[in-house]
Amino acid sequence: MQLIATPESMFFADALPLQSGASLRGYDLSFETYGQLNASKTNAVLVCHALNASHHVAGSYAGQAHSEGWWDNMIGPGKPLDTEKFFVIGVNNLGSCFGSTGPMHLNPDTGQVYGADFPVVTVEDWVNAQARLLDALGIQTLAAVMGGSLGGMQTLSWTLQYPNRVRHALVIASAPNLTAENIAFNEVARRAIVTDPDFHGGHFYQHGTVPKRGLRIARMIGHITYLSDDVMNEKFGRQLRDAVLAQARDASGSLDVGSYKYSTQDVEFQIESYLRYQGDKFAEYFDANTYLLITRALDYFDPARAYGGDLSLALGRASAKFLLVSFTTDWRFSPKRSREIVKALLDNKRDVSYAEIDAPHGHDAFLLDDPRYMGVVRSYFESISDELEGQP
Amino acid sequence: MQLIATPESMFFADALPLQSGASLRGYDLSFETYGQLNASKTNAVLVCHALNASHHVAGSYAGQAHSEGWWDNMIGPGKPLDTEKFFVIGVNNLGSCFGSTGPMHLNPDTGQVYGADFPVVTVEDWVNAQARLLDALGIQTLAAVMGGSLGGMQTLSWTLQYPNRVRHALVIASAPNLTAENIAFNEVARRAIVTDPDFHGGHFYQHGTVPKRGLRIARMIGHITYLSDDVMNEKFGRQLRDAVLAQARDASGSLDVGSYKYSTQDVEFQIESYLRYQGDKFAEYFDANTYLLITRALDYFDPARAYGGDLSLALGRASAKFLLVSFTTDWRFSPKRSREIVKALLDNKRDVSYAEIDAPHGHDAFLLDDPRYMGVVRSYFESISDELEGQP
């Protein structure tokens, strides 16, 4: 059965106070829902998105080929998160460039596009905005919140900000905060964007420019960190591009490895060609200010900071049951980081399941079809479903 | 005893044929020597440099404070490579921006600065140029060649290009070629440089500009890969800058963690401040075309390519004795890569020593003072010295 997705939008007139002290006047949230909310409104699952994704989590848009949601392999009829049983909600976060109010929208205070003046939003702010959407949908308690990477951070934050509204939390390929190395990669990406002369201090819309050079570099850096060294070697290795090799073949067709063209600026290796393609594609659709906002939300997230760095103290407020999943070759959000969360939850005697999946794909693995990973999530949702059926 | 270094330069009138098929007409090599060449000319050690270093390997320049060579902790009187016993030579590679002929020099064919027209040079080309310098110095056989990182690649290449001229090879924190991930990081750095509007296709000298934005990004990426995740966390962690914290302190001086300023473009974390500083410093002195050339030399190096990827076949020509050293937290040139070289040499029944040093500093460790590392190199050179004294 094909799942048809229909994007919706809701306007919120009340100002949203933000962690920075600023507040956001009247804003829109784009969202999609799949499946049916049951009569007792207990089967809702909120799915939180990561850096470059959106509310379009599952299904396809009617009449649009290749319009599958970003987690369509995970969510849908008969899939691990089964929309025959659960009412699934995807929300686009504030500050994004995919529909919810963000830097490309008008600032009601000035009548101008926000641009760089869009307030800094944090994971906590996003969760507060998501909670208001649930209020509007009449959902008091979520059967589960689920997310990977930055989406996992939102999931974790849900269990701390609204402990009574979350029964289960699925925190996948995530971390209790970024390491210095993670922040460093974000910082380089941001510097590439803000030092692009087309950025104009974040007000490039008025100048009719787009800081594509910076966005390309940012995306290339991102892609390197999403993949494992192993999978990169397997996919691309040190292979020269076909065109380069063709040039180096002699008249008999055999390869003269010493005679290919040497160049400092041309694309010679396949990995270069892949990265340039990814960078170019991203620069066509992603907003530079959104990139800055979302990477900053990643940097700032640190629920233990208010507890002197003690994660066990910080997670004491959580009362949900947890499933954590990590992937062995993920060096961006390594298994070690998931185990920190597991430990802190166990210190609080919380109910925690943890799966460390042996997958070669690095951080990207959380979006891919590893059978063991899919199986773990499927069984977890089956047990939630059993719980729901068992309750009055 | 303080070692005083004196830079020298030598002109080579004969054209140097390059691996690309091009050749370099009349060129200069900058170099320094330390210690005394013995009567039999058997105690010479060539030290090869990596990406941003030079011929100024050891000692200081007379009257210049803080002018120590880049490997001054390793090389000098009484140091692991003891200049009381060995005659040590540092050479600046072609294409560099520190004295030897490079993109900033005049192209004799055109009378213009080379810029982007400087021919692509490879590790093999550098070794050929170094061999000509040794010819000029009257040195037929080297007691040892030594280098770290890209310098280790030159060392390895010496044993293949001039097997009869090298008795010992010290290959430190190196690899038989770059992985796809290594190439990917180089490619992002290069894209940052060549897409900087001040690059002008590599002919920025004529435009009176310097592509500093690109150089800064390149260096920031480099620095992340030189350090280990652990050492970054230890040095910087998630610490906010003092100024940010000061602002967040309330009247009583206690920290209100919720109230520091939130910003997408300011420097908030100490790691950011460190990276920006490193990037700014580098952009002041390093040449953009040199950066492209040297990273390309890294990408292209692959002695096994001509042997269908079989490193054991490729290293069959080497007859030197080897010391390989790697560092446990080096993820740029990991111990696994050094072990590939060790294995290939053992397949050829070569004399190989290998030390895997448990050091926290990542790739940078090869420049630092780890006592076990220093001890291993010291003993190795002592045994070379004993060999020299034992010979006729």
Chai-1 contact restraints between the chains, C-beta under 6 A:
chainA,res_idxA,chainB,res_idxB,connection_type,confidence,min_distance_angstrom,max_distance_angstrom,comment,restraint_id
A,S20,B,Y262,contact,1.0,0.0,6.0,A-B,restraint_1
A,V120,B,Y262,contact,1.0,0.0,6.0,A-B,restraint_2
A,V120,B,T264,contact,1.0,0.0,6.0,A-B,restraint_3
A,T179,B,D229,contact,1.0,0.0,6.0,A-B,restraint_4
A,T179,B,N233,contact,1.0,0.0,6.0,A-B,restraint_5
A,A180,B,M232,contact,1.0,0.0,6.0,A-B,restraint_6
A,A180,B,N233,contact,1.0,0.0,6.0,A-B,restraint_7
A,A180,B,F236,contact,1.0,0.0,6.0,A-B,restraint_8
A,A180,B,G237,contact,1.0,0.0,6.0,A-B,restraint_9
A,A180,B,I271,contact,1.0,0.0,6.0,A-B,restraint_10
A,E181,B,D229,contact,1.0,0.0,6.0,A-B,restraint_11
A,E181,B,M232,contact,1.0,0.0,6.0,A-B,restraint_12
A,I183,B,F269,contact,1.0,0.0,6.0,A-B,restraint_13
A,I183,B,I271,contact,1.0,0.0,6.0,A-B,restraint_14
A,A184,B,I224,contact,1.0,0.0,6.0,A-B,restraint_15
A,A184,B,I271,contact,1.0,0.0,6.0,A-B,restraint_16
A,A184,B,L275,contact,1.0,0.0,6.0,A-B,restraint_17
A,E187,B,E272,contact,1.0,0.0,6.0,A-B,restraint_18
A,E187,B,L275,contact,1.0,0.0,6.0,A-B,restraint_19
A,V188,B,M220,contact,1.0,0.0,6.0,A-B,restraint_20
A,V188,B,I221,contact,1.0,0.0,6.0,A-B,restraint_21
A,A192,B,I217,contact,1.0,0.0,6.0,A-B,restraint_22
A,V194,B,Q265,contact,1.0,0.0,6.0,A-B,restraint_23
A,T195,B,R213,contact,1.0,0.0,6.0,A-B,restraint_24
A,P197,B,P197,contact,1.0,0.0,6.0,A-B,restraint_25
A,R213,B,T195,contact,1.0,0.0,6.0,A-B,restraint_26
A,I217,B,A192,contact,1.0,0.0,6.0,A-B,restraint_27
A,M220,B,V188,contact,1.0,0.0,6.0,A-B,restraint_28
A,I221,B,V188,contact,1.0,0.0,6.0,A-B,restraint_29
A,I224,B,A184,contact,1.0,0.0,6.0,A-B,restraint_30
A,D229,B,T179,contact,1.0,0.0,6.0,A-B,restraint_31
A,D229,B,E181,contact,1.0,0.0,6.0,A-B,restraint_32
A,M232,B,A180,contact,1.0,0.0,6.0,A-B,restraint_33
A,M232,B,E181,contact,1.0,0.0,6.0,A-B,restraint_34
A,N233,B,T179,contact,1.0,0.0,6.0,A-B,restraint_35
A,N233,B,A180,contact,1.0,0.0,6.0,A-B,restraint_36
A,F236,B,A180,contact,1.0,0.0,6.0,A-B,restraint_37
A,G237,B,A180,contact,1.0,0.0,6.0,A-B,restraint_38
A,V257,B,R305,contact,1.0,0.0,6.0,A-B,restraint_39
A,V257,B,A306,contact,1.0,0.0,6.0,A-B,restraint_40
A,Y262,B,S20,contact,1.0,0.0,6.0,A-B,restraint_41
A,Y262,B,V120,contact,1.0,0.0,6.0,A-B,restraint_42
A,T264,B,L292,contact,1.0,0.0,6.0,A-B,restraint_43
A,T264,B,L293,contact,1.0,0.0,6.0,A-B,restraint_44
A,T264,B,R296,contact,1.0,0.0,6.0,A-B,restraint_45
A,Q265,B,V194,contact,1.0,0.0,6.0,A-B,restraint_46
A,F269,B,I183,contact,1.0,0.0,6.0,A-B,restraint_47
A,I271,B,A180,contact,1.0,0.0,6.0,A-B,restraint_48
A,I271,B,I183,contact,1.0,0.0,6.0,A-B,restraint_49
A,I271,B,A184,contact,1.0,0.0,6.0,A-B,restraint_50
A,E272,B,E187,contact,1.0,0.0,6.0,A-B,restraint_51
A,L275,B,A184,contact,1.0,0.0,6.0,A-B,restraint_52
A,L275,B,E187,contact,1.0,0.0,6.0,A-B,restraint_53
A,L292,B,T264,contact,1.0,0.0,6.0,A-B,restraint_54
A,L293,B,T264,contact,1.0,0.0,6.0,A-B,restraint_55
A,R296,B,T264,contact,1.0,0.0,6.0,A-B,restraint_56
A,R305,B,V257,contact,1.0,0.0,6.0,A-B,restraint_57
A,A306,B,V257,contact,1.0,0.0,6.0,A-B,restraint_58
